[in-house]
Amino acid sequence: MKGREKRHKRVRRKIFGTSARPRFSVYRSLKHIYAQLIDDTLHHTLVSATSLSIKKGSKIEKSKICGELLAKQALKKNIKNVVFDRGGYKYHGRIRTLADRAREGGLKF
């Protein structure tokens, strides 16, 4: 088992998303970043955003746009409070940028 997977499982034991406070899950690949709000009680994705459709900009800029998109969609569905699940990644770079933009967009962690 890889290090990130071990860290992710350890974090997931403690973090649980509900309909009132969904889990803000992040996945980072080499080229793109994916974020979604998940209700773990129903096993249902409420909102999702990805950098796949964003053509221009660096990886950091794509993360900023993705965070803004997720926050806008969440506010449309009346979701304001979330639990942040960094997915076993360090809280820096693209992960931090995504989280900061989501906060600026109106989400509370």
N, CA, C and O of each residue as an XYZ file, in Angstrom:
436
protein
N       0.848     -1.178      0.000
C       0.000      0.000      0.000
C       0.892      1.238      0.000
O       1.863      1.318      0.753
N       0.554      2.188     -0.842
C       1.347      3.402     -0.973
C       1.102      4.331      0.211
O       0.110      4.203      0.929
N       2.034      5.275      0.399
C       1.951      6.200      1.523
C       0.716      7.064      1.502
O       0.082      7.260      2.539
N       0.354      7.595      0.326
C      -0.823      8.461      0.243
C      -2.091      7.685      0.571
O      -2.989      8.210      1.229
N      -2.168      6.446      0.120
C      -3.340      5.625      0.411
C      -3.462      5.349      1.910
O      -4.565      5.351      2.456
N      -2.337      5.113      2.566
C      -2.353      4.880      4.013
C      -2.836      6.126      4.757
O      -3.663      6.044      5.666
N      -2.301      7.285      4.349
C      -2.717      8.536      4.992
C      -4.195      8.806      4.742
O      -4.910      9.260      5.635
N      -4.649      8.523      3.521
C      -6.049      8.769      3.191
C      -6.980      7.887      4.026
O      -8.005      8.362      4.514
N      -6.638      6.630      4.190
C      -7.465      5.734      5.002
C      -7.488      6.183      6.461
O      -8.522      6.104      7.123
N      -6.352      6.652      6.956
C      -6.282      7.120      8.338
C      -7.160      8.355      8.536
O      -7.849      8.478      9.549
N      -7.132      9.257      7.572
C      -7.954     10.466      7.660
C      -9.429     10.118      7.539
O     -10.260     10.692      8.243
N      -9.765      9.182      6.652
C     -11.162      8.811      6.418
C     -11.812      8.123      7.607
O     -13.037      8.114      7.725
N     -11.003      7.546      8.491
C     -11.576      6.952      9.701
C     -12.194      8.017     10.597
O     -13.130      7.737     11.347
N     -11.673      9.234     10.518
C     -12.117     10.308     11.399
C     -13.137     11.234     10.751
O     -13.952     11.833     11.454
N     -13.112     11.365      9.426
C     -13.955     12.327      8.721
C     -15.159     11.618      8.126
O     -15.027     10.585      7.470
N     -16.350     12.193      8.365
C     -17.582     11.622      7.842
C     -18.491     12.764      7.412
O     -18.723     13.692      8.187
N     -19.004     12.712      6.196
C     -19.863     13.762      5.681
C     -21.332     13.427      5.850
O     -21.744     12.290      5.619
N     -22.116     14.401      6.248
C     -23.564     14.234      6.367
C     -24.250     15.167      5.373
O     -23.585     15.934      4.677
N     -25.557     15.103      5.309
C     -26.268     16.001      4.400
C     -26.169     17.451      4.879
O     -26.168     18.372      4.062
N     -26.086     17.659      6.189
C     -25.944     19.013      6.732
C     -24.527     19.546      6.541
O     -24.332     20.743      6.334
N     -23.544     18.657      6.612
C     -22.141     19.052      6.469
C     -21.407     17.999      5.632
O     -20.779     17.099      6.190
N     -21.480     18.103      4.301
C     -20.879     17.080      3.436
C     -19.360     17.103      3.455
O     -18.740     18.082      3.871
N     -18.778     16.008      2.998
C     -17.319     15.870      2.934
C     -16.820     16.465      1.627
O     -17.305     16.111      0.552
N     -15.853     17.368      1.718
C     -15.227     18.012      0.566
C     -14.012     17.169      0.202
O     -12.939     17.342      0.782
N     -14.171     16.265     -0.748
C     -13.130     15.317     -1.114
C     -12.334     15.838     -2.307
O     -12.899     16.398     -3.246
N     -11.008     15.649     -2.259
C     -10.116     16.136     -3.308
C      -9.282     14.983     -3.842
O      -8.778     14.159     -3.078
N      -9.142     14.933     -5.170
C      -8.214     13.997     -5.818
C      -7.343     14.792     -6.767
O      -7.841     15.623     -7.527
N      -6.054     14.542     -6.726
C      -5.097     15.259     -7.554
C      -4.352     14.268     -8.429
O      -3.679     13.372     -7.918
N      -4.463     14.418     -9.741
C      -3.665     13.602    -10.652
C      -2.477     14.447    -11.109
O      -2.297     15.570    -10.640
N      -1.681     13.920    -12.006
C      -0.514     14.675    -12.456
C      -0.902     15.920    -13.248
O      -0.205     16.932    -13.186
N      -2.007     15.855    -13.991
C      -2.406     16.985    -14.823
C      -3.618     17.748    -14.299
O      -3.727     18.954    -14.526
N      -4.519     17.082    -13.614
C      -5.793     17.695    -13.250
C      -6.086     17.559    -11.758
O      -5.387     16.859    -11.025
N      -7.143     18.254    -11.335
C      -7.602     18.167     -9.949
C      -9.125     17.985     -9.971
O      -9.821     18.575    -10.797
N      -9.616     17.170     -9.060
C     -11.034     16.847     -8.986
C     -11.504     17.107     -7.558
O     -10.807     16.771     -6.601
N     -12.682     17.700     -7.416
C     -13.230     17.974     -6.087
C     -14.718     17.660     -6.105
O     -15.404     17.888     -7.102
N     -15.205     17.134     -4.991
C     -16.632     16.840     -4.889
C     -17.091     16.931     -3.444
O     -16.315     16.735     -2.509
N     -18.369     17.231     -3.288
C     -19.004     17.242     -1.975
C     -19.849     15.989     -1.871
O     -20.721     15.745     -2.706
N     -19.587     15.188     -0.836
C     -20.198     13.870     -0.711
C     -20.971     13.759      0.589
O     -20.487     14.148      1.652
N     -22.186     13.221      0.489
C     -22.989     12.870      1.653
C     -22.739     11.389      1.921
O     -23.241     10.534      1.191
N     -21.973     11.081      2.958
C     -21.582      9.693      3.247
C     -22.726      8.862      3.821
O     -22.676      7.634      3.761
N     -23.753      9.501      4.375
C     -24.878      8.719      4.896
C     -25.688      8.101      3.760
O     -26.189      6.984      3.888
N     -25.815      8.831      2.644
C     -26.562      8.340      1.487
C     -25.646      7.790      0.391
O     -26.125      7.239     -0.600
N     -24.319      7.939      0.567
C     -23.342      7.541     -0.451
C     -23.659      8.223     -1.778
O     -23.767      7.575     -2.819
N     -23.806      9.554     -1.718
C     -24.256     10.317     -2.867
C     -23.382     11.559     -3.042
O     -23.087     12.255     -2.072
N     -22.970     11.833     -4.281
C     -22.224     13.044     -4.586
C     -23.203     14.179     -4.809
O     -24.083     14.080     -5.664
N     -23.065     15.252     -4.054
C     -23.979     16.383     -4.145
C     -23.535     17.383     -5.204
O     -24.352     17.861     -5.992
N     -22.239     17.701     -5.224
C     -21.676     18.689     -6.146
C     -20.286     18.215     -6.546
O     -19.564     17.638     -5.733
N     -19.910     18.462     -7.808
C     -18.556     18.119     -8.220
C     -18.011     19.175     -9.168
O     -18.766     19.869     -9.849
N     -16.688     19.286     -9.200
C     -16.001     20.203    -10.113
C     -14.664     19.576    -10.493
O     -14.056     18.855     -9.702
N     -14.224     19.855    -11.693
C     -12.972     19.300    -12.177
C     -12.267     20.306    -13.072
O     -12.889     21.230    -13.596
N     -10.979     20.122    -13.242
C     -10.208     21.013    -14.102
C     -10.103     20.474    -15.525
O      -9.363     21.037    -16.331
N     -10.811     19.415    -15.856
C     -10.741     18.824    -17.192
C     -11.210     19.783    -18.284
O     -10.639     19.800    -19.375
N     -12.229     20.572    -18.009
C     -12.787     21.463    -19.025
C     -12.034     22.793    -19.134
O     -12.292     23.568    -20.055
N     -11.118     23.065    -18.218
C     -10.366     24.318    -18.216
C      -9.139     24.129    -19.087
O      -8.288     23.293    -18.784
N      -9.036     24.891    -20.160
C      -7.975     24.671    -21.147
C      -6.720     25.497    -20.882
O      -5.610     25.002    -21.080
N      -6.872     26.744    -20.438
C      -5.709     27.622    -20.312
C      -5.315     27.807    -18.860
O      -6.147     27.736    -17.955
N      -4.020     28.048    -18.656
C      -3.519     28.330    -17.331
C      -2.662     27.207    -16.779
O      -2.630     26.098    -17.310
N      -1.971     27.528    -15.700
C      -1.131     26.531    -15.040
C      -1.994     25.642    -14.152
O      -3.201     25.855    -14.037
N      -1.385     24.665    -13.537
C      -2.120     23.761    -12.651
C      -2.686     24.518    -11.457
O      -3.795     24.228    -11.008
N      -1.934     25.484    -10.942
C      -2.397     26.286     -9.808
C      -3.608     27.123    -10.212
O      -4.584     27.205     -9.467
N      -3.546     27.746    -11.396
C      -4.659     28.558    -11.862
C      -5.907     27.707    -12.094
O      -7.023     28.148    -11.820
N      -5.718     26.495    -12.596
C      -6.845     25.585    -12.795
C      -7.458     25.193    -11.457
O      -8.676     25.041    -11.355
N      -6.620     25.027    -10.421
C      -7.116     24.702     -9.087
C      -7.956     25.847     -8.527
O      -8.981     25.619     -7.884
N      -7.512     27.082     -8.775
C      -8.271     28.250     -8.315
C      -9.659     28.259     -8.940
O     -10.662     28.437     -8.248
N      -9.706     28.065    -10.253
C     -10.986     28.092    -10.961
C     -11.888     26.953    -10.489
O     -13.094     27.136    -10.322
N     -11.300     25.788    -10.279
C     -12.062     24.620     -9.822
C     -12.669     24.870     -8.439
O     -13.819     24.505     -8.196
N     -11.915     25.483     -7.540
C     -12.420     25.817     -6.210
C     -13.566     26.807     -6.268
O     -14.541     26.685     -5.526
N     -13.447     27.793     -7.155
C     -14.516     28.783     -7.311
C     -15.785     28.128     -7.857
O     -16.886     28.405     -7.382
N     -15.623     27.254     -8.860
C     -16.770     26.559     -9.449
C     -17.504     25.712     -8.411
O     -18.733     25.714     -8.343
N     -16.723     24.986     -7.602
C     -17.331     24.129     -6.585
C     -18.103     24.959     -5.566
O     -19.206     24.586     -5.165
N     -17.528     26.075     -5.149
C     -18.195     26.933     -4.161
C     -19.493     27.509     -4.725
O     -20.501     27.562     -4.021
N     -19.478     27.940     -5.988
C     -20.692     28.489     -6.602
C     -21.793     27.436     -6.680
O     -22.949     27.713     -6.360
N     -21.430     26.227     -7.108
C     -22.418     25.154     -7.216
C     -22.967     24.773     -5.846
O     -24.158     24.498     -5.704
N     -22.097     24.756     -4.838
C     -22.535     24.396     -3.490
C     -23.507     25.442     -2.932
O     -24.508     25.088     -2.309
N     -23.217     26.706     -3.151
C     -24.098     27.761     -2.653
C     -25.451     27.727     -3.363
O     -26.470     28.071     -2.765
N     -25.472     27.314     -4.637
C     -26.750     27.171     -5.345
C     -27.606     26.089     -4.705
O     -28.834     26.186     -4.697
N     -26.955     25.048     -4.164
C     -27.684     23.962     -3.502
C     -27.830     24.212     -2.004
O     -28.244     23.325     -1.259
N     -27.486     25.428     -1.565
C     -27.644     25.853     -0.177
C     -26.735     25.078      0.781
O     -27.131     24.773      1.906
N     -25.528     24.763      0.336
C     -24.526     24.094      1.164
C     -23.474     25.134      1.529
O     -22.858     25.739      0.651
N     -23.270     25.339      2.828
C     -22.297     26.335      3.271
C     -21.197     25.728      4.134
O     -20.047     26.162      4.059
N     -21.530     24.737      4.947
C     -20.558     24.112      5.845
C     -20.132     22.764      5.296
O     -20.968     21.956      4.892
N     -18.820     22.522      5.281
C     -18.282     21.258      4.780
C     -17.169     20.765      5.695
O     -16.644     21.512      6.521
N     -16.819     19.491      5.532
C     -15.679     18.884      6.219
C     -14.633     18.623      5.153
O     -14.925     17.947      4.167
N     -13.422     19.138      5.321
C     -12.393     19.027      4.279
C     -11.638     17.711      4.389
O     -11.101     17.375      5.445
N     -11.603     16.969      3.286
C     -10.874     15.712      3.179
C      -9.804     15.903      2.114
O     -10.103     15.896      0.920
N      -8.566     16.073      2.542
C      -7.490     16.378      1.608
C      -7.001     15.156      0.839
O      -6.120     15.279     -0.011
N      -7.548     13.997      1.117
C      -7.247     12.800      0.346
C      -5.861     12.233      0.561
O      -5.353     11.513     -0.299
N      -5.236     12.539      1.684
C      -3.907     12.021      1.958
C      -2.784     12.876      1.383
O      -1.608     12.557      1.561
N      -3.139     13.960      0.694
C      -2.132     14.853      0.117
C      -1.714     15.882      1.153
O      -2.465     16.178      2.083
N      -0.510     16.427      0.990
C      -0.072     17.513      1.853
C      -0.925     18.747      1.571
O      -1.362     18.973      0.443
N      -1.151     19.531      2.605
C      -1.953     20.746      2.445
C      -1.030     21.869      1.980
O      -0.643     22.738      2.761
N      -0.689     21.834      0.703
C       0.083     22.901      0.083
C      -0.105     22.825     -1.421
O      -0.658     21.847     -1.924
N       0.342     23.833     -2.141
C       0.254     23.823     -3.591
C      -1.176     23.848     -4.094
O      -1.973     24.702     -3.705
N      -1.491     22.896     -4.967
C      -2.812     22.870     -5.601
C      -3.938     22.586     -4.616
O      -5.039     23.115     -4.764
N      -3.669     21.751     -3.607
C      -4.695     21.422     -2.618
C      -5.046     22.667     -1.805
O      -6.220     22.963     -1.584
N      -4.026     23.386     -1.366
C      -4.249     24.596     -0.578
C      -4.957     25.677     -1.394
O      -5.849     26.363     -0.895
N      -4.548     25.818     -2.652
C      -5.168     26.812     -3.528
C      -6.646     26.514     -3.736
O      -7.482     27.416     -3.681
N      -6.964     25.249     -3.975
C      -8.359     24.834     -4.149
C      -9.177     25.140     -2.904
O     -10.279     25.681     -3.000
N      -8.643     24.798     -1.735
C      -9.353     25.027     -0.474
C      -9.534     26.520     -0.198
O     -10.604     26.948      0.237
N      -8.492     27.309     -0.450
C      -8.587     28.755     -0.204
C      -9.640     29.408     -1.086
O     -10.406     30.253     -0.621
N      -9.683     29.022     -2.355
C     -10.677     29.595     -3.262
C     -12.092     29.160     -2.899
O     -13.041     29.929     -3.052
N     -12.232     27.939     -2.422
C     -13.555     27.477     -1.989
C     -14.010     28.274     -0.763
O     -15.188     28.610     -0.638
N     -13.072     28.574      0.138
C     -13.396     29.403      1.311
C     -13.807     30.804      0.874
O     -14.793     31.353      1.366
N     -13.042     31.380     -0.056
C     -13.360     32.718     -0.550
C     -14.712     32.738     -1.260
O     -15.402     33.757     -1.267
N     -15.082     31.607     -1.854
C     -16.367     31.486     -2.533
C     -17.548     31.368     -1.593
O     -18.692     31.487     -2.032
N     -17.302     31.134     -0.301
C     -18.385     31.117      0.666
C     -18.523     29.836      1.475
O     -19.404     29.754      2.330
N     -17.684     28.834      1.234
C     -17.754     27.597      2.026
C     -17.013     27.765      3.338
O     -15.985     28.440      3.400
N     -17.541     27.146      4.390
C     -16.895     27.185      5.705
C     -16.438     25.778      6.059
O     -17.215     24.825      5.995
N     -15.164     25.658      6.433
C     -14.584     24.360      6.785
C     -14.617     24.189      8.290
O     -14.176     23.162      8.805
